Structures are given as C-alpha cells and as structure tokens.
Amino acid sequence: MSKLTLARAKELLAKYTSEEHLFHHAAAVSAAMGAMAEAYGEDKDHWAAIGWLHDVDYEQYPDEHCHHVREFLAPAGVDEADIKAIISHGYGITTEEAQPATNLEKSLFAVDELTGIIQAYALMRPERLDGMAVKSLKKKYKDKKFAAKCNREIIDRGIENLGMELGEVMGHCIKGMQEHHEEIGL
C-alpha cells in the first residue's frame, strides 16, 4: 500500500460524494490540514489528503458517520493507519473506535469544526478570507450564536489535545484556507 496522496483522495471522495457543500468542506479541511502539516514539519500532501477524505462516508451514512470509512477505503488500498486517522475525527462524537493519538489525528479532530467557523466568518466579509485576522475570528468564535452548528466544545477539546493555543491553530487554518480559497468556494 502506498501513502495516500491528495490526487487519490479526490478520486476516492468523488466516488461516494456528490453534494457541493461537502466538497467545499473537504477542501477547507484539506487546506487546514496542509497548513498543520507544515507547522509540524510533516508531509503536507499526505495530511491534506486525509483532510480531503475525512467525511468519505458522510453523504451516504450521515447517522452512522465514521462507521463505514473502512468498508469504503480498505478495498481501495488505503493504508490502515490512514483509515484509523480518518475514523479518529469522530471519536467521542460518532464513534469510540479510534482516539486521536498522533499529531495528524489530533489536528484533524481540532480543525474539522473550526474550518466551519472560518468559512461562516469569511462569508460575512466582503473580502472573504483575504486579510482575515485571528483576533477578529476569536471574537466571532466567542459568540455562541455565530455559526452555532459548529461545536466549540469539540474544537476546544481538539485544541487542548494538540497542546496549542486556539489562536495558533486558527492562524494555521486561515493561512491554509487562504491558499485554497477558490476550491473552498470563497
């Protein structure tokens, strides 16, 4: 089995997903994961691939999210460590199978919901992601009514697990998402 690439992740997600908003979310999480990989000095393409594929079973099984990842990806030759990393972003939410343990897994858990808040904030701004400051994003983050569907408890747990500051992770996510704003739809 070879390491999962972003090109392969895009191919695989397209087999199981058709909704445009899910591709925008995949692009956002992928971009954030690429930036997190750079922060850790890891393989950007590989981390971005994991981010792109993280919701591979969501459209078909929204009520059983993360429970069908292995059946979709194992036959496609995706490495078990990558499958576990993808499943781990649902730990304590939709599954108890794989607690995030590696920096990759912890990053995916932390940035998944956070990208939703960044996207919602970008949609309010005429300049979208361009020039977005961590300080103003933090203000929006503290307002529980803003992007209310994005679970701050999950984000906070993920950030704590990473051992980073919220602002630091926000900065990485903004940077990554700015680089891929067209794919994200912003």
PyRosetta script that sets phi, psi and omega in degrees:
from pyrosetta import init, pose_from_sequence

init()
pose = pose_from_sequence("MSKLTLARAKELLAKYTSEEHLFHHAAAVSAAMGAMAEAYGEDKDHWAAIGWLHDVDYEQYPDEHCHHVREFLAPAGVDEADIKAIISHGYGITTEEAQPATNLEKSLFAVDELTGIIQAYALMRPERLDGMAVKSLKKKYKDKKFAAKCNREIIDRGIENLGMELGEVMGHCIKGMQEHHEEIGL")
pose.set_psi(1, 134.4)
pose.set_omega(1, 179.5)
pose.set_phi(2, -98.3)
pose.set_psi(2, 162.4)
pose.set_omega(2, -179.6)
pose.set_phi(3, -63.3)
pose.set_psi(3, 138.6)
pose.set_omega(3, 179.3)
pose.set_phi(4, -65.1)
pose.set_psi(4, 129.8)
pose.set_omega(4, 177.2)
pose.set_phi(5, -106.8)
pose.set_psi(5, 162.6)
pose.set_omega(5, 178.3)
pose.set_phi(6, -63.4)
pose.set_psi(6, -40.0)
pose.set_omega(6, 179.2)
pose.set_phi(7, -60.4)
pose.set_psi(7, -43.7)
pose.set_omega(7, 179.2)
pose.set_phi(8, -67.6)
pose.set_psi(8, -39.0)
pose.set_omega(8, 179.1)
pose.set_phi(9, -61.9)
pose.set_psi(9, -41.5)
pose.set_omega(9, 179.5)
pose.set_phi(10, -64.0)
pose.set_psi(10, -41.0)
pose.set_omega(10, 178.1)
pose.set_phi(11, -61.6)
pose.set_psi(11, -47.2)
pose.set_omega(11, -177.9)
pose.set_phi(12, -66.5)
pose.set_psi(12, -44.8)
pose.set_omega(12, -178.8)
pose.set_phi(13, -61.9)
pose.set_psi(13, -37.8)
pose.set_omega(13, -179.5)
pose.set_phi(14, -62.8)
pose.set_psi(14, -23.4)
pose.set_omega(14, 177.8)
pose.set_phi(15, -72.0)
pose.set_psi(15, -27.7)
pose.set_omega(15, -171.3)
pose.set_phi(16, -117.9)
pose.set_psi(16, -2.5)
pose.set_omega(16, -173.7)
pose.set_phi(17, -134.2)
pose.set_psi(17, 140.4)
pose.set_omega(17, 178.5)
pose.set_phi(18, -129.8)
pose.set_psi(18, -18.3)
pose.set_omega(18, -174.2)
pose.set_phi(19, -78.0)
pose.set_psi(19, 127.1)
pose.set_omega(19, -175.7)
pose.set_phi(20, -57.4)
pose.set_psi(20, -41.8)
pose.set_omega(20, -178.6)
pose.set_phi(21, -61.9)
pose.set_psi(21, -30.2)
pose.set_omega(21, 178.2)
pose.set_phi(22, -71.7)
pose.set_psi(22, -32.8)
pose.set_omega(22, 175.1)
pose.set_phi(23, -70.5)
pose.set_psi(23, -37.2)
pose.set_omega(23, 176.3)
pose.set_phi(24, -63.5)
pose.set_psi(24, -41.9)
pose.set_omega(24, 178.3)
pose.set_phi(25, -65.5)
pose.set_psi(25, -42.6)
pose.set_omega(25, 178.1)
pose.set_phi(26, -58.7)
pose.set_psi(26, -43.4)
pose.set_omega(26, 179.9)
pose.set_phi(27, -64.6)
pose.set_psi(27, -39.8)
pose.set_omega(27, -180.0)
pose.set_phi(28, -65.3)
pose.set_psi(28, -48.1)
pose.set_omega(28, -178.9)
pose.set_phi(29, -66.7)
pose.set_psi(29, -38.8)
pose.set_omega(29, 177.2)
pose.set_phi(30, -60.5)
pose.set_psi(30, -45.8)
pose.set_omega(30, 179.8)
pose.set_phi(31, -63.2)
pose.set_psi(31, -43.5)
pose.set_omega(31, 178.4)
pose.set_phi(32, -63.4)
pose.set_psi(32, -41.6)
pose.set_omega(32, 179.6)
pose.set_phi(33, -66.3)
pose.set_psi(33, -36.5)
pose.set_omega(33, 176.2)
pose.set_phi(34, -61.6)
pose.set_psi(34, -41.6)
pose.set_omega(34, 178.5)
pose.set_phi(35, -67.2)
pose.set_psi(35, -38.4)
pose.set_omega(35, 177.6)
pose.set_phi(36, -65.6)
pose.set_psi(36, -38.6)
pose.set_omega(36, 177.6)
pose.set_phi(37, -60.2)
pose.set_psi(37, -43.2)
pose.set_omega(37, 177.7)
pose.set_phi(38, -61.3)
pose.set_psi(38, -39.8)
pose.set_omega(38, 179.9)
pose.set_phi(39, -62.8)
pose.set_psi(39, -33.4)
pose.set_omega(39, -179.8)
pose.set_phi(40, -93.8)
pose.set_psi(40, -2.1)
pose.set_omega(40, -177.5)
pose.set_phi(41, 69.8)
pose.set_psi(41, 31.8)
pose.set_omega(41, -178.3)
pose.set_phi(42, -104.6)
pose.set_psi(42, -178.0)
pose.set_omega(42, -177.6)
pose.set_phi(43, -74.5)
pose.set_psi(43, 104.9)
pose.set_omega(43, -174.9)
pose.set_phi(44, -60.5)
pose.set_psi(44, -45.1)
pose.set_omega(44, -178.0)
pose.set_phi(45, -62.8)
pose.set_psi(45, -41.9)
pose.set_omega(45, -179.2)
pose.set_phi(46, -65.3)
pose.set_psi(46, -47.6)
pose.set_omega(46, 179.7)
pose.set_phi(47, -63.9)
pose.set_psi(47, -39.3)
pose.set_omega(47, 178.2)
pose.set_phi(48, -64.1)
pose.set_psi(48, -36.2)
pose.set_omega(48, 178.1)
pose.set_phi(49, -63.9)
pose.set_psi(49, -43.6)
pose.set_omega(49, 177.6)
pose.set_phi(50, -61.1)
pose.set_psi(50, -44.0)
pose.set_omega(50, 177.7)
pose.set_phi(51, -60.9)
pose.set_psi(51, -41.8)
pose.set_omega(51, -178.6)
pose.set_phi(52, -63.1)
pose.set_psi(52, -39.2)
pose.set_omega(52, -173.1)
pose.set_phi(53, -91.9)
pose.set_psi(53, -1.7)
pose.set_omega(53, -167.4)
pose.set_phi(54, -59.9)
pose.set_psi(54, -26.6)
pose.set_omega(54, 179.6)
pose.set_phi(55, -108.2)
pose.set_psi(55, 31.8)
pose.set_omega(55, -174.2)
pose.set_phi(56, -54.2)
pose.set_psi(56, -32.9)
pose.set_omega(56, -177.9)
pose.set_phi(57, -101.1)
pose.set_psi(57, 3.1)
pose.set_omega(57, -172.0)
pose.set_phi(58, -66.8)
pose.set_psi(58, -46.1)
pose.set_omega(58, -176.6)
pose.set_phi(59, -62.9)
pose.set_psi(59, -42.3)
pose.set_omega(59, -177.4)
pose.set_phi(60, -80.6)
pose.set_psi(60, -29.5)
pose.set_omega(60, -176.8)
pose.set_phi(61, -134.3)
pose.set_psi(61, 62.4)
pose.set_omega(61, -176.6)
pose.set_phi(62, -61.1)
pose.set_psi(62, -29.3)
pose.set_omega(62, -179.9)
pose.set_phi(63, -88.4)
pose.set_psi(63, -6.6)
pose.set_omega(63, 179.0)
pose.set_phi(64, -129.0)
pose.set_psi(64, 31.9)
pose.set_omega(64, -176.9)
pose.set_phi(65, -54.6)
pose.set_psi(65, 135.5)
pose.set_omega(65, -179.0)
pose.set_phi(66, 82.6)
pose.set_psi(66, -8.4)
pose.set_omega(66, -179.2)
pose.set_phi(67, -88.4)
pose.set_psi(67, -10.6)
pose.set_omega(67, -177.2)
pose.set_phi(68, -119.0)
pose.set_psi(68, 6.8)
pose.set_omega(68, -178.5)
pose.set_phi(69, -58.3)
pose.set_psi(69, -49.8)
pose.set_omega(69, -176.9)
pose.set_phi(70, -61.1)
pose.set_psi(70, -43.2)
pose.set_omega(70, -178.1)
pose.set_phi(71, -67.1)
pose.set_psi(71, -26.3)
pose.set_omega(71, 177.2)
pose.set_phi(72, -80.8)
pose.set_psi(72, -40.8)
pose.set_omega(72, -168.7)
pose.set_phi(73, -98.0)
pose.set_psi(73, -30.8)
pose.set_omega(73, -179.4)
pose.set_phi(74, -60.5)
pose.set_psi(74, -47.0)
pose.set_omega(74, 178.9)
pose.set_phi(75, -62.9)
pose.set_psi(75, -21.3)
pose.set_omega(75, 178.8)
pose.set_phi(76, -84.9)
pose.set_psi(76, 0.9)
pose.set_omega(76, 177.0)
pose.set_phi(77, 83.9)
pose.set_psi(77, 16.4)
pose.set_omega(77, 178.2)
pose.set_phi(78, -74.4)
pose.set_psi(78, 133.2)
pose.set_omega(78, -177.7)
pose.set_phi(79, -57.9)
pose.set_psi(79, 141.8)
pose.set_omega(79, -179.0)
pose.set_phi(80, -58.2)
pose.set_psi(80, -36.7)
pose.set_omega(80, 178.9)
pose.set_phi(81, -63.5)
pose.set_psi(81, -37.2)
pose.set_omega(81, 178.5)
pose.set_phi(82, -70.8)
pose.set_psi(82, -39.3)
pose.set_omega(82, 177.0)
pose.set_phi(83, -61.7)
pose.set_psi(83, -45.6)
pose.set_omega(83, 179.0)
pose.set_phi(84, -61.7)
pose.set_psi(84, -40.8)
pose.set_omega(84, 179.4)
pose.set_phi(85, -60.1)
pose.set_psi(85, -43.4)
pose.set_omega(85, -180.0)
pose.set_phi(86, -65.6)
pose.set_psi(86, -45.7)
pose.set_omega(86, 179.9)
pose.set_phi(87, -62.2)
pose.set_psi(87, -34.8)
pose.set_omega(87, -174.6)
pose.set_phi(88, -62.4)
pose.set_psi(88, -21.4)
pose.set_omega(88, -178.6)
pose.set_phi(89, -71.9)
pose.set_psi(89, -10.4)
pose.set_omega(89, 176.6)
pose.set_phi(90, -100.3)
pose.set_psi(90, 6.3)
pose.set_omega(90, -175.7)
pose.set_phi(91, -60.1)
pose.set_psi(91, 127.4)
pose.set_omega(91, 178.8)
pose.set_phi(92, 77.0)
pose.set_psi(92, 1.4)
pose.set_omega(92, -179.1)
pose.set_phi(93, -117.3)
pose.set_psi(93, -57.5)
pose.set_omega(93, 179.7)
pose.set_phi(94, -120.7)
pose.set_psi(94, -13.2)
pose.set_omega(94, -176.9)
pose.set_phi(95, -151.1)
pose.set_psi(95, 157.1)
pose.set_omega(95, 174.9)
pose.set_phi(96, -114.1)
pose.set_psi(96, 10.8)
pose.set_omega(96, -171.3)
pose.set_phi(97, -68.7)
pose.set_psi(97, -47.9)
pose.set_omega(97, -169.1)
pose.set_phi(98, -134.4)
pose.set_psi(98, 100.9)
pose.set_omega(98, 177.9)
pose.set_phi(99, -71.6)
pose.set_psi(99, 132.6)
pose.set_omega(99, 178.9)
pose.set_phi(100, -59.1)
pose.set_psi(100, 123.0)
pose.set_omega(100, -175.8)
pose.set_phi(101, -122.1)
pose.set_psi(101, -36.6)
pose.set_omega(101, -178.1)
pose.set_phi(102, -89.6)
pose.set_psi(102, 165.9)
pose.set_omega(102, 176.7)
pose.set_phi(103, -59.9)
pose.set_psi(103, -37.2)
pose.set_omega(103, 177.6)
pose.set_phi(104, -61.5)
pose.set_psi(104, -50.2)
pose.set_omega(104, -178.7)
pose.set_phi(105, -63.6)
pose.set_psi(105, -43.7)
pose.set_omega(105, -179.9)
pose.set_phi(106, -65.0)
pose.set_psi(106, -37.9)
pose.set_omega(106, 178.8)
pose.set_phi(107, -65.1)
pose.set_psi(107, -44.8)
pose.set_omega(107, 179.9)
pose.set_phi(108, -60.7)
pose.set_psi(108, -44.5)
pose.set_omega(108, 178.8)
pose.set_phi(109, -59.5)
pose.set_psi(109, -42.4)
pose.set_omega(109, -175.5)
pose.set_phi(110, -73.6)
pose.set_psi(110, -39.2)
pose.set_omega(110, -171.7)
pose.set_phi(111, -88.9)
pose.set_psi(111, -19.2)
pose.set_omega(111, -175.8)
pose.set_phi(112, -52.7)
pose.set_psi(112, -58.3)
pose.set_omega(112, -179.1)
pose.set_phi(113, -73.9)
pose.set_psi(113, -33.8)
pose.set_omega(113, -178.1)
pose.set_phi(114, -61.1)
pose.set_psi(114, -37.5)
pose.set_omega(114, 179.4)
pose.set_phi(115, -62.0)
pose.set_psi(115, -30.2)
pose.set_omega(115, 178.1)
pose.set_phi(116, -64.8)
pose.set_psi(116, -40.0)
pose.set_omega(116, 178.0)
pose.set_phi(117, -67.4)
pose.set_psi(117, -41.3)
pose.set_omega(117, 179.1)
pose.set_phi(118, -64.3)
pose.set_psi(118, -42.6)
pose.set_omega(118, 178.5)
pose.set_phi(119, -62.3)
pose.set_psi(119, -44.6)
pose.set_omega(119, -179.0)
pose.set_phi(120, -62.4)
pose.set_psi(120, -41.2)
pose.set_omega(120, 179.2)
pose.set_phi(121, -67.0)
pose.set_psi(121, -42.5)
pose.set_omega(121, 179.8)
pose.set_phi(122, -60.6)
pose.set_psi(122, -37.1)
pose.set_omega(122, -179.5)
pose.set_phi(123, -66.3)
pose.set_psi(123, -23.7)
pose.set_omega(123, 178.7)
pose.set_phi(124, -81.0)
pose.set_psi(124, -21.3)
pose.set_omega(124, -172.5)
pose.set_phi(125, -96.5)
pose.set_psi(125, 133.0)
pose.set_omega(125, 178.0)
pose.set_phi(126, -58.4)
pose.set_psi(126, -32.5)
pose.set_omega(126, -179.0)
pose.set_phi(127, -92.0)
pose.set_psi(127, 8.3)
pose.set_omega(127, 178.9)
pose.set_phi(128, 53.3)
pose.set_psi(128, -121.2)
pose.set_omega(128, -178.1)
pose.set_phi(129, -81.7)
pose.set_psi(129, -19.8)
pose.set_omega(129, -175.9)
pose.set_phi(130, -59.9)
pose.set_psi(130, 122.0)
pose.set_omega(130, 177.4)
pose.set_phi(131, 72.8)
pose.set_psi(131, 11.7)
pose.set_omega(131, 179.1)
pose.set_phi(132, -63.2)
pose.set_psi(132, 129.5)
pose.set_omega(132, -178.6)
pose.set_phi(133, -102.5)
pose.set_psi(133, 143.3)
pose.set_omega(133, 177.9)
pose.set_phi(134, -58.2)
pose.set_psi(134, -41.8)
pose.set_omega(134, -176.9)
pose.set_phi(135, -58.5)
pose.set_psi(135, -45.7)
pose.set_omega(135, -179.4)
pose.set_phi(136, -72.2)
pose.set_psi(136, -33.5)
pose.set_omega(136, 176.3)
pose.set_phi(137, -65.1)
pose.set_psi(137, -39.7)
pose.set_omega(137, 178.4)
pose.set_phi(138, -60.5)
pose.set_psi(138, -38.7)
pose.set_omega(138, 177.5)
pose.set_phi(139, -60.8)
pose.set_psi(139, -44.8)
pose.set_omega(139, 178.5)
pose.set_phi(140, -64.1)
pose.set_psi(140, -40.0)
pose.set_omega(140, -179.1)
pose.set_phi(141, -60.2)
pose.set_psi(141, -39.2)
pose.set_omega(141, -179.0)
pose.set_phi(142, -70.7)
pose.set_psi(142, -22.7)
pose.set_omega(142, 178.4)
pose.set_phi(143, -81.0)
pose.set_psi(143, 101.6)
pose.set_omega(143, -175.0)
pose.set_phi(144, -62.9)
pose.set_psi(144, -21.1)
pose.set_omega(144, 179.2)
pose.set_phi(145, -78.4)
pose.set_psi(145, -23.5)
pose.set_omega(145, 179.8)
pose.set_phi(146, -78.2)
pose.set_psi(146, 130.0)
pose.set_omega(146, -178.6)
pose.set_phi(147, 46.3)
pose.set_psi(147, 51.3)
pose.set_omega(147, -172.9)
pose.set_phi(148, -59.1)
pose.set_psi(148, -25.0)
pose.set_omega(148, -179.4)
pose.set_phi(149, -75.8)
pose.set_psi(149, -13.8)
pose.set_omega(149, 177.6)
pose.set_phi(150, -85.0)
pose.set_psi(150, 116.1)
pose.set_omega(150, -171.9)
pose.set_phi(151, -77.4)
pose.set_psi(151, 105.2)
pose.set_omega(151, -178.6)
pose.set_phi(152, -67.4)
pose.set_psi(152, -29.8)
pose.set_omega(152, 178.4)
pose.set_phi(153, -61.0)
pose.set_psi(153, -42.2)
pose.set_omega(153, 179.0)
pose.set_phi(154, -66.5)
pose.set_psi(154, -44.7)
pose.set_omega(154, 179.1)
pose.set_phi(155, -60.1)
pose.set_psi(155, -48.7)
pose.set_omega(155, -179.0)
pose.set_phi(156, -59.9)
pose.set_psi(156, -41.7)
pose.set_omega(156, 178.4)
pose.set_phi(157, -63.2)
pose.set_psi(157, -41.9)
pose.set_omega(157, 179.3)
pose.set_phi(158, -64.8)
pose.set_psi(158, -43.3)
pose.set_omega(158, 179.9)
pose.set_phi(159, -64.0)
pose.set_psi(159, -43.0)
pose.set_omega(159, 178.8)
pose.set_phi(160, -61.4)
pose.set_psi(160, -43.7)
pose.set_omega(160, 177.8)
pose.set_phi(161, -59.2)
pose.set_psi(161, -36.6)
pose.set_omega(161, 179.7)
pose.set_phi(162, -71.7)
pose.set_psi(162, -26.1)
pose.set_omega(162, -176.5)
pose.set_phi(163, 75.0)
pose.set_psi(163, 25.7)
pose.set_omega(163, 177.8)
pose.set_phi(164, -112.9)
pose.set_psi(164, 170.0)
pose.set_omega(164, 173.9)
pose.set_phi(165, -86.5)
pose.set_psi(165, 148.3)
pose.set_omega(165, 178.4)
pose.set_phi(166, -53.2)
pose.set_psi(166, -47.4)
pose.set_omega(166, -178.5)
pose.set_phi(167, -60.4)
pose.set_psi(167, -36.2)
pose.set_omega(167, 179.1)
pose.set_phi(168, -65.2)
pose.set_psi(168, -46.1)
pose.set_omega(168, 179.7)
pose.set_phi(169, -66.5)
pose.set_psi(169, -41.6)
pose.set_omega(169, 176.7)
pose.set_phi(170, -57.6)
pose.set_psi(170, -43.6)
pose.set_omega(170, 179.7)
pose.set_phi(171, -59.7)
pose.set_psi(171, -44.7)
pose.set_omega(171, 178.1)
pose.set_phi(172, -63.0)
pose.set_psi(172, -44.5)
pose.set_omega(172, -178.4)
pose.set_phi(173, -63.4)
pose.set_psi(173, -45.3)
pose.set_omega(173, 179.2)
pose.set_phi(174, -59.4)
pose.set_psi(174, -47.8)
pose.set_omega(174, -178.5)
pose.set_phi(175, -58.1)
pose.set_psi(175, -49.5)
pose.set_omega(175, -179.1)
pose.set_phi(176, -62.8)
pose.set_psi(176, -42.1)
pose.set_omega(176, -178.3)
pose.set_phi(177, -69.8)
pose.set_psi(177, -33.8)
pose.set_omega(177, 176.4)
pose.set_phi(178, -61.5)
pose.set_psi(178, -39.6)
pose.set_omega(178, -179.1)
pose.set_phi(179, -65.9)
pose.set_psi(179, -22.7)
pose.set_omega(179, -176.0)
pose.set_phi(180, -123.3)
pose.set_psi(180, 28.0)
pose.set_omega(180, -173.0)
pose.set_phi(181, -57.5)
pose.set_psi(181, -33.8)
pose.set_omega(181, -178.8)
pose.set_phi(182, -67.1)
pose.set_psi(182, -45.3)
pose.set_omega(182, 179.5)
pose.set_phi(183, -62.9)
pose.set_psi(183, -32.3)
pose.set_omega(183, -178.0)
pose.set_phi(184, -79.0)
pose.set_psi(184, -16.3)
pose.set_omega(184, -179.8)
pose.set_phi(185, 89.6)
pose.set_psi(185, 21.7)
pose.set_omega(185, -179.5)
pose.set_phi(186, -121.9)
pose.dump_pdb("model.pdb")
